[in-house]
Amino acid sequence: MSLDELKQVTIDFYVNLQRIKKAQTGENPELNYQLKVYENKLTALGIPATDYQM
């Protein structure tokens, strides 16, 4: 997998987590944790996570 493909997969996964968070009605600590993990991954790849937050 190339770096560009890795970046795209990471962005897609983060956006999907954002959609789940927006649709949920209750608190989900695991979802919040996964969002933090993917925000850190995006940052490590040089991609600002704020560009993809809903």
N, CA, C and O atoms as a Tripos MOL2 file, in Angstrom:
@<TRIPOS>MOLECULE
protein
  216   215    54     0     0
PROTEIN
NO_CHARGES

@<TRIPOS>ATOM
      1 N           0.8540   -1.1690    0.0000 N.3       1 MET1
      2 CA          0.0000    0.0000    0.0000 C.3       1 MET1
      3 C           0.9030    1.2360    0.0000 C.2       1 MET1
      4 O           1.8460    1.3340    0.7850 O.2       1 MET1
      5 N           0.5990    2.1510   -0.8760 N.am      2 SER2
      6 CA          1.3940    3.3780   -0.9440 C.3       2 SER2
      7 C           0.9750    4.3340    0.1820 C.2       2 SER2
      8 O          -0.0560    4.1420    0.8270 O.2       2 SER2
      9 N           1.7760    5.3400    0.3940 N.am      3 LEU3
     10 CA          1.4710    6.3300    1.4380 C.3       3 LEU3
     11 C           0.1620    7.0480    1.1250 C.2       3 LEU3
     12 O          -0.6350    7.3000    2.0290 O.2       3 LEU3
     13 N          -0.0640    7.3770   -0.1310 N.am      4 ASP4
     14 CA         -1.3120    8.0470   -0.5050 C.3       4 ASP4
     15 C          -2.5230    7.1610   -0.2330 C.2       4 ASP4
     16 O          -3.5570    7.6450    0.2280 O.2       4 ASP4
     17 N          -2.4010    5.8690   -0.5160 N.am      5 GLU5
     18 CA         -3.4950    4.9410   -0.2320 C.3       5 GLU5
     19 C          -3.7320    4.8230    1.2680 C.2       5 GLU5
     20 O          -4.8790    4.7840    1.7140 O.2       5 GLU5
     21 N          -2.6660    4.7680    2.0400 N.am      6 LEU6
     22 CA         -2.7840    4.7040    3.4950 C.3       6 LEU6
     23 C          -3.4890    5.9430    4.0300 C.2       6 LEU6
     24 O          -4.3560    5.8430    4.8980 O.2       6 LEU6
     25 N          -3.1210    7.0980    3.5170 N.am      7 LYS7
     26 CA         -3.7700    8.3460    3.9420 C.3       7 LYS7
     27 C          -5.2550    8.3120    3.6220 C.2       7 LYS7
     28 O          -6.0770    8.6890    4.4580 O.2       7 LYS7
     29 N          -5.6080    7.8680    2.4310 N.am      8 GLN8
     30 CA         -7.0160    7.8400    2.0320 C.3       8 GLN8
     31 C          -7.8210    6.8720    2.8750 C.2       8 GLN8
     32 O          -8.9410    7.1920    3.2760 O.2       8 GLN8
     33 N          -7.2800    5.6980    3.1530 N.am      9 VAL9
     34 CA         -7.9730    4.7140    3.9880 C.3       9 VAL9
     35 C          -8.1770    5.2680    5.3970 C.2       9 VAL9
     36 O          -9.2440    5.0920    5.9860 O.2       9 VAL9
     37 N          -7.1730    5.9270    5.9310 N.am     10 THR10
     38 CA         -7.2650    6.5020    7.2750 C.3      10 THR10
     39 C          -8.3050    7.6120    7.3170 C.2      10 THR10
     40 O          -9.1010    7.6790    8.2530 O.2      10 THR10
     41 N          -8.3060    8.4720    6.3240 N.am     11 ILE11
     42 CA         -9.3120    9.5370    6.2410 C.3      11 ILE11
     43 C         -10.7120    8.9300    6.1560 C.2      11 ILE11
     44 O         -11.6190    9.3560    6.8720 O.2      11 ILE11
     45 N         -10.8880    7.9460    5.2880 N.am     12 ASP12
     46 CA        -12.2030    7.3220    5.1230 C.3      12 ASP12
     47 C         -12.6980    6.7100    6.4250 C.2      12 ASP12
     48 O         -13.8660    6.8630    6.7800 O.2      12 ASP12
     49 N         -11.8180    6.0210    7.1340 N.am     13 PHE13
     50 CA        -12.2110    5.3930    8.3900 C.3      13 PHE13
     51 C         -12.5940    6.4500    9.4240 C.2      13 PHE13
     52 O         -13.5810    6.2920   10.1420 O.2      13 PHE13
     53 N         -11.8120    7.5250    9.4980 N.am     14 TYR14
     54 CA        -12.1040    8.6050   10.4480 C.3      14 TYR14
     55 C         -13.4520    9.2590   10.1280 C.2      14 TYR14
     56 O         -14.2400    9.5330   11.0320 O.2      14 TYR14
     57 N         -13.7100    9.5050    8.8600 N.am     15 VAL15
     58 CA        -14.9840   10.1040    8.4750 C.3      15 VAL15
     59 C         -16.1430    9.1780    8.8290 C.2      15 VAL15
     60 O         -17.1920    9.6470    9.2710 O.2      15 VAL15
     61 N         -15.9710    7.8810    8.6420 N.am     16 ASN16
     62 CA        -17.0200    6.9350    9.0230 C.3      16 ASN16
     63 C         -17.2750    6.9610   10.5270 C.2      16 ASN16
     64 O         -18.4250    6.8910   10.9620 O.2      16 ASN16
     65 N         -16.2220    7.0600   11.3160 N.am     17 LEU17
     66 CA        -16.3990    7.1770   12.7700 C.3      17 LEU17
     67 C         -17.1460    8.4620   13.1160 C.2      17 LEU17
     68 O         -17.9870    8.4690   14.0150 O.2      17 LEU17
     69 N         -16.8440    9.5410   12.4100 N.am     18 GLN18
     70 CA        -17.5440   10.8090   12.6390 C.3      18 GLN18
     71 C         -19.0400   10.6640   12.3420 C.2      18 GLN18
     72 O         -19.8750   11.1930   13.0760 O.2      18 GLN18
     73 N         -19.3720    9.9560   11.2760 N.am     19 ARG19
     74 CA        -20.7870    9.7330   10.9310 C.3      19 ARG19
     75 C         -21.5020    8.9430   12.0220 C.2      19 ARG19
     76 O         -22.6370    9.2540   12.3830 O.2      19 ARG19
     77 N         -20.8330    7.9260   12.5410 N.am     20 ILE20
     78 CA        -21.4190    7.1230   13.6120 C.3      20 ILE20
     79 C         -21.6570    7.9920   14.8360 C.2      20 ILE20
     80 O         -22.7220    7.9210   15.4490 O.2      20 ILE20
     81 N         -20.6840    8.8030   15.1940 N.am     21 LYS21
     82 CA        -20.8220    9.6650   16.3650 C.3      21 LYS21
     83 C         -21.9890   10.6380   16.1930 C.2      21 LYS21
     84 O         -22.7480   10.8790   17.1320 O.2      21 LYS21
     85 N         -22.1250   11.1880   15.0020 N.am     22 LYS22
     86 CA        -23.2070   12.1420   14.7570 C.3      22 LYS22
     87 C         -24.5690   11.4600   14.8630 C.2      22 LYS22
     88 O         -25.5290   12.0720   15.3320 O.2      22 LYS22
     89 N         -24.6660   10.2050   14.4340 N.am     23 ALA23
     90 CA        -25.9390    9.4890   14.4300 C.3      23 ALA23
     91 C         -26.3130    8.8970   15.7850 C.2      23 ALA23
     92 O         -27.4860    8.6210   16.0390 O.2      23 ALA23
     93 N         -25.3380    8.7040   16.6440 N.am     24 GLN24
     94 CA        -25.6410    8.0440   17.9210 C.3      24 GLN24
     95 C         -26.3880    8.9840   18.8570 C.2      24 GLN24
     96 O         -26.2660   10.2050   18.7610 O.2      24 GLN24
     97 N         -27.1560    8.4030   19.7570 N.am     25 THR25
     98 CA        -27.9270    9.2070   20.7050 C.3      25 THR25
     99 C         -27.3810    9.1130   22.1180 C.2      25 THR25
    100 O         -27.7130    9.9460   22.9610 O.2      25 THR25
    101 N         -26.5560    8.1210   22.3920 N.am     26 GLY26
    102 CA        -26.0130    7.9350   23.7360 C.3      26 GLY26
    103 C         -24.5070    8.1320   23.7560 C.2      26 GLY26
    104 O         -23.8880    8.4270   22.7340 O.2      26 GLY26
    105 N         -23.9380    7.9660   24.9240 N.am     27 GLU27
    106 CA        -22.4890    8.0840   25.1040 C.3      27 GLU27
    107 C         -21.8330    6.7560   24.7540 C.2      27 GLU27
    108 O         -22.3280    5.6920   25.1250 O.2      27 GLU27
    109 N         -20.7180    6.8250   24.0380 N.am     28 ASN28
    110 CA        -20.0110    5.6180   23.6270 C.3      28 ASN28
    111 C         -18.5140    5.8400   23.8490 C.2      28 ASN28
    112 O         -17.8460    6.4050   22.9830 O.2      28 ASN28
    113 N         -17.9760    5.4050   24.9910 N.am     29 PRO29
    114 CA        -16.5690    5.6410   25.2930 C.3      29 PRO29
    115 C         -15.6180    5.0010   24.2750 C.2      29 PRO29
    116 O         -14.5740    5.5720   23.9640 O.2      29 PRO29
    117 N         -15.9700    3.8290   23.7580 N.am     30 GLU30
    118 CA        -15.1020    3.1790   22.7780 C.3      30 GLU30
    119 C         -15.0290    3.9910   21.4850 C.2      30 GLU30
    120 O         -13.9530    4.1310   20.9030 O.2      30 GLU30
    121 N         -16.1440    4.5180   21.0400 N.am     31 LEU31
    122 CA        -16.1610    5.3540   19.8430 C.3      31 LEU31
    123 C         -15.3130    6.6000   20.0570 C.2      31 LEU31
    124 O         -14.5460    6.9890   19.1750 O.2      31 LEU31
    125 N         -15.4430    7.2210   21.2110 N.am     32 ASN32
    126 CA        -14.6370    8.4060   21.5190 C.3      32 ASN32
    127 C         -13.1490    8.0710   21.5100 C.2      32 ASN32
    128 O         -12.3350    8.8530   21.0200 O.2      32 ASN32
    129 N         -12.8010    6.9200   22.0480 N.am     33 TYR33
    130 CA        -11.4010    6.4860   22.0480 C.3      33 TYR33
    131 C         -10.9010    6.2660   20.6180 C.2      33 TYR33
    132 O          -9.8140    6.7190   20.2600 O.2      33 TYR33
    133 N         -11.7000    5.5700   19.8040 N.am     34 GLN34
    134 CA        -11.3040    5.3120   18.4190 C.3      34 GLN34
    135 C         -11.1290    6.6120   17.6390 C.2      34 GLN34
    136 O         -10.2230    6.7250   16.8140 O.2      34 GLN34
    137 N         -11.9860    7.5860   17.8970 N.am     35 LEU35
    138 CA        -11.8390    8.8870   17.2420 C.3      35 LEU35
    139 C         -10.5050    9.5410   17.6150 C.2      35 LEU35
    140 O          -9.8270   10.1030   16.7550 O.2      35 LEU35
    141 N         -10.1330    9.4680   18.8820 N.am     36 LYS36
    142 CA         -8.8510   10.0310   19.3240 C.3      36 LYS36
    143 C          -7.6770    9.3090   18.6630 C.2      36 LYS36
    144 O          -6.7100    9.9400   18.2370 O.2      36 LYS36
    145 N          -7.7720    7.9910   18.5820 N.am     37 VAL37
    146 CA         -6.7110    7.2040   17.9480 C.3      37 VAL37
    147 C          -6.5470    7.6300   16.4960 C.2      37 VAL37
    148 O          -5.4270    7.8400   16.0300 O.2      37 VAL37
    149 N          -7.6590    7.7560   15.7800 N.am     38 TYR38
    150 CA         -7.5650    8.1140   14.3680 C.3      38 TYR38
    151 C          -7.1760    9.5700   14.1640 C.2      38 TYR38
    152 O          -6.5550    9.9030   13.1540 O.2      38 TYR38
    153 N          -7.5240   10.4410   15.0970 N.am     39 GLU39
    154 CA         -7.0400   11.8240   15.0220 C.3      39 GLU39
    155 C          -5.5150   11.8450   15.1270 C.2      39 GLU39
    156 O          -4.8480   12.5940   14.4140 O.2      39 GLU39
    157 N          -4.9720   11.0200   16.0180 N.am     40 ASN40
    158 CA         -3.5170   10.9330   16.1580 C.3      40 ASN40
    159 C          -2.8700   10.3300   14.9160 C.2      40 ASN40
    160 O          -1.8010   10.7740   14.4970 O.2      40 ASN40
    161 N          -3.5040    9.3280   14.3280 N.am     41 LYS41
    162 CA         -2.9700    8.7310   13.1020 C.3      41 LYS41
    163 C          -2.9440    9.7550   11.9690 C.2      41 LYS41
    164 O          -1.9620    9.8550   11.2340 O.2      41 LYS41
    165 N          -4.0280   10.5080   11.8370 N.am     42 LEU42
    166 CA         -4.0650   11.5430   10.7980 C.3      42 LEU42
    167 C          -2.9650   12.5750   11.0240 C.2      42 LEU42
    168 O          -2.2840   12.9770   10.0800 O.2      42 LEU42
    169 N          -2.7950   12.9940   12.2490 N.am     43 THR43
    170 CA         -1.7560   13.9610   12.5740 C.3      43 THR43
    171 C          -0.3800   13.4100   12.2340 C.2      43 THR43
    172 O           0.4620   14.1240   11.6900 O.2      43 THR43
    173 N          -0.1500   12.1470   12.5530 N.am     44 ALA44
    174 CA          1.1400   11.5120   12.2440 C.3      44 ALA44
    175 C           1.3860   11.4590   10.7370 C.2      44 ALA44
    176 O           2.5320   11.4870   10.2890 O.2      44 ALA44
    177 N           0.3110   11.3840    9.9650 N.am     45 LEU45
    178 CA          0.4410   11.3590    8.5070 C.3      45 LEU45
    179 C           0.4890   12.7730    7.9070 C.2      45 LEU45
    180 O           0.5680   12.9390    6.6900 O.2      45 LEU45
    181 N           0.4400   13.7760    8.7760 N.am     46 GLY46
    182 CA          0.5070   15.1580    8.3170 C.3      46 GLY46
    183 C          -0.8180   15.7060    7.8290 C.2      46 GLY46
    184 O          -0.8510   16.6680    7.0630 O.2      46 GLY46
    185 N          -1.9110   15.0980    8.2680 N.am     47 ILE47
    186 CA         -3.2530   15.5130    7.8530 C.3      47 ILE47
    187 C          -3.9740   16.0850    9.0700 C.2      47 ILE47
    188 O          -4.1320   15.3810   10.0670 O.2      47 ILE47
    189 N          -4.4140   17.3380    9.0180 N.am     48 PRO48
    190 CA         -5.1480   17.8960   10.1600 C.3      48 PRO48
    191 C          -6.5400   17.2730   10.2930 C.2      48 PRO48
    192 O          -7.3590   17.3720    9.3800 O.2      48 PRO48
    193 N          -6.7950   16.6440   11.4120 N.am     49 ALA49
    194 CA         -8.0740   15.9670   11.6370 C.3      49 ALA49
    195 C          -9.2380   16.9520   11.6100 C.2      49 ALA49
    196 O         -10.3560   16.5750   11.2600 O.2      49 ALA49
    197 N          -8.9920   18.1940   11.9690 N.am     50 THR50
    198 CA        -10.0690   19.1960   11.9990 C.3      50 THR50
    199 C         -10.6700   19.4190   10.6150 C.2      50 THR50
    200 O         -11.8120   19.8660   10.5050 O.2      50 THR50
    201 N          -9.9300   19.1210    9.5740 N.am     51 ASP51
    202 CA        -10.4590   19.2750    8.2180 C.3      51 ASP51
    203 C         -11.5710   18.2850    7.9230 C.2      51 ASP51
    204 O         -12.3420   18.4810    6.9830 O.2      51 ASP51
    205 N         -11.6630   17.2210    8.7170 N.am     52 TYR52
    206 CA        -12.6350   16.1610    8.4540 C.3      52 TYR52
    207 C         -13.6540   15.9840    9.5680 C.2      52 TYR52
    208 O         -14.4100   15.0130    9.5570 O.2      52 TYR52
    209 N         -13.6920   16.8960   10.5250 N.am     53 GLN53
    210 CA        -14.6590   16.7840   11.6030 C.3      53 GLN53
    211 C         -15.9950   17.3420   11.1580 C.2      53 GLN53
    212 O         -16.0660   18.3270   10.4230 O.2      53 GLN53
    213 N         -17.0590   16.6890   11.6200 N.am     54 MET54
    214 CA        -18.4260   17.1140   11.2680 C.3      54 MET54
    215 C         -18.9240   18.1280   12.2550 C.2      54 MET54
    216 O         -20.0510   18.6070   12.1330 O.2      54 MET54
@<TRIPOS>BOND
     1     1     2 1
     2     2     3 1
     3     3     4 2
     4     3     5 am
     5     5     6 1
     6     6     7 1
     7     7     8 2
     8     7     9 am
     9     9    10 1
    10    10    11 1
    11    11    12 2
    12    11    13 am
    13    13    14 1
    14    14    15 1
    15    15    16 2
    16    15    17 am
    17    17    18 1
    18    18    19 1
    19    19    20 2
    20    19    21 am
    21    21    22 1
    22    22    23 1
    23    23    24 2
    24    23    25 am
    25    25    26 1
    26    26    27 1
    27    27    28 2
    28    27    29 am
    29    29    30 1
    30    30    31 1
    31    31    32 2
    32    31    33 am
    33    33    34 1
    34    34    35 1
    35    35    36 2
    36    35    37 am
    37    37    38 1
    38    38    39 1
    39    39    40 2
    40    39    41 am
    41    41    42 1
    42    42    43 1
    43    43    44 2
    44    43    45 am
    45    45    46 1
    46    46    47 1
    47    47    48 2
    48    47    49 am
    49    49    50 1
    50    50    51 1
    51    51    52 2
    52    51    53 am
    53    53    54 1
    54    54    55 1
    55    55    56 2
    56    55    57 am
    57    57    58 1
    58    58    59 1
    59    59    60 2
    60    59    61 am
    61    61    62 1
    62    62    63 1
    63    63    64 2
    64    63    65 am
    65    65    66 1
    66    66    67 1
    67    67    68 2
    68    67    69 am
    69    69    70 1
    70    70    71 1
    71    71    72 2
    72    71    73 am
    73    73    74 1
    74    74    75 1
    75    75    76 2
    76    75    77 am
    77    77    78 1
    78    78    79 1
    79    79    80 2
    80    79    81 am
    81    81    82 1
    82    82    83 1
    83    83    84 2
    84    83    85 am
    85    85    86 1
    86    86    87 1
    87    87    88 2
    88    87    89 am
    89    89    90 1
    90    90    91 1
    91    91    92 2
    92    91    93 am
    93    93    94 1
    94    94    95 1
    95    95    96 2
    96    95    97 am
    97    97    98 1
    98    98    99 1
    99    99   100 2
   100    99   101 am
   101   101   102 1
   102   102   103 1
   103   103   104 2
   104   103   105 am
   105   105   106 1
   106   106   107 1
   107   107   108 2
   108   107   109 am
   109   109   110 1
   110   110   111 1
   111   111   112 2
   112   111   113 am
   113   113   114 1
   114   114   115 1
   115   115   116 2
   116   115   117 am
   117   117   118 1
   118   118   119 1
   119   119   120 2
   120   119   121 am
   121   121   122 1
   122   122   123 1
   123   123   124 2
   124   123   125 am
   125   125   126 1
   126   126   127 1
   127   127   128 2
   128   127   129 am
   129   129   130 1
   130   130   131 1
   131   131   132 2
   132   131   133 am
   133   133   134 1
   134   134   135 1
   135   135   136 2
   136   135   137 am
   137   137   138 1
   138   138   139 1
   139   139   140 2
   140   139   141 am
   141   141   142 1
   142   142   143 1
   143   143   144 2
   144   143   145 am
   145   145   146 1
   146   146   147 1
   147   147   148 2
   148   147   149 am
   149   149   150 1
   150   150   151 1
   151   151   152 2
   152   151   153 am
   153   153   154 1
   154   154   155 1
   155   155   156 2
   156   155   157 am
   157   157   158 1
   158   158   159 1
   159   159   160 2
   160   159   161 am
   161   161   162 1
   162   162   163 1
   163   163   164 2
   164   163   165 am
   165   165   166 1
   166   166   167 1
   167   167   168 2
   168   167   169 am
   169   169   170 1
   170   170   171 1
   171   171   172 2
   172   171   173 am
   173   173   174 1
   174   174   175 1
   175   175   176 2
   176   175   177 am
   177   177   178 1
   178   178   179 1
   179   179   180 2
   180   179   181 am
   181   181   182 1
   182   182   183 1
   183   183   184 2
   184   183   185 am
   185   185   186 1
   186   186   187 1
   187   187   188 2
   188   187   189 am
   189   189   190 1
   190   190   191 1
   191   191   192 2
   192   191   193 am
   193   193   194 1
   194   194   195 1
   195   195   196 2
   196   195   197 am
   197   197   198 1
   198   198   199 1
   199   199   200 2
   200   199   201 am
   201   201   202 1
   202   202   203 1
   203   203   204 2
   204   203   205 am
   205   205   206 1
   206   206   207 1
   207   207   208 2
   208   207   209 am
   209   209   210 1
   210   210   211 1
   211   211   212 2
   212   211   213 am
   213   213   214 1
   214   214   215 1
   215   215   216 2
@<TRIPOS>SUBSTRUCTURE
     1 MET1         2 RESIDUE 1 A MET
     2 SER2         6 RESIDUE 1 A SER
     3 LEU3        10 RESIDUE 1 A LEU
     4 ASP4        14 RESIDUE 1 A ASP
     5 GLU5        18 RESIDUE 1 A GLU
     6 LEU6        22 RESIDUE 1 A LEU
     7 LYS7        26 RESIDUE 1 A LYS
     8 GLN8        30 RESIDUE 1 A GLN
     9 VAL9        34 RESIDUE 1 A VAL
    10 THR10       38 RESIDUE 1 A THR
    11 ILE11       42 RESIDUE 1 A ILE
    12 ASP12       46 RESIDUE 1 A ASP
    13 PHE13       50 RESIDUE 1 A PHE
    14 TYR14       54 RESIDUE 1 A TYR
    15 VAL15       58 RESIDUE 1 A VAL
    16 ASN16       62 RESIDUE 1 A ASN
    17 LEU17       66 RESIDUE 1 A LEU
    18 GLN18       70 RESIDUE 1 A GLN
    19 ARG19       74 RESIDUE 1 A ARG
    20 ILE20       78 RESIDUE 1 A ILE
    21 LYS21       82 RESIDUE 1 A LYS
    22 LYS22       86 RESIDUE 1 A LYS
    23 ALA23       90 RESIDUE 1 A ALA
    24 GLN24       94 RESIDUE 1 A GLN
    25 THR25       98 RESIDUE 1 A THR
    26 GLY26      102 RESIDUE 1 A GLY
    27 GLU27      106 RESIDUE 1 A GLU
    28 ASN28      110 RESIDUE 1 A ASN
    29 PRO29      114 RESIDUE 1 A PRO
    30 GLU30      118 RESIDUE 1 A GLU
    31 LEU31      122 RESIDUE 1 A LEU
    32 ASN32      126 RESIDUE 1 A ASN
    33 TYR33      130 RESIDUE 1 A TYR
    34 GLN34      134 RESIDUE 1 A GLN
    35 LEU35      138 RESIDUE 1 A LEU
    36 LYS36      142 RESIDUE 1 A LYS
    37 VAL37      146 RESIDUE 1 A VAL
    38 TYR38      150 RESIDUE 1 A TYR
    39 GLU39      154 RESIDUE 1 A GLU
    40 ASN40      158 RESIDUE 1 A ASN
    41 LYS41      162 RESIDUE 1 A LYS
    42 LEU42      166 RESIDUE 1 A LEU
    43 THR43      170 RESIDUE 1 A THR
    44 ALA44      174 RESIDUE 1 A ALA
    45 LEU45      178 RESIDUE 1 A LEU
    46 GLY46      182 RESIDUE 1 A GLY
    47 ILE47      186 RESIDUE 1 A ILE
    48 PRO48      190 RESIDUE 1 A PRO
    49 ALA49      194 RESIDUE 1 A ALA
    50 THR50      198 RESIDUE 1 A THR
    51 ASP51      202 RESIDUE 1 A ASP
    52 TYR52      206 RESIDUE 1 A TYR
    53 GLN53      210 RESIDUE 1 A GLN
    54 MET54      214 RESIDUE 1 A MET
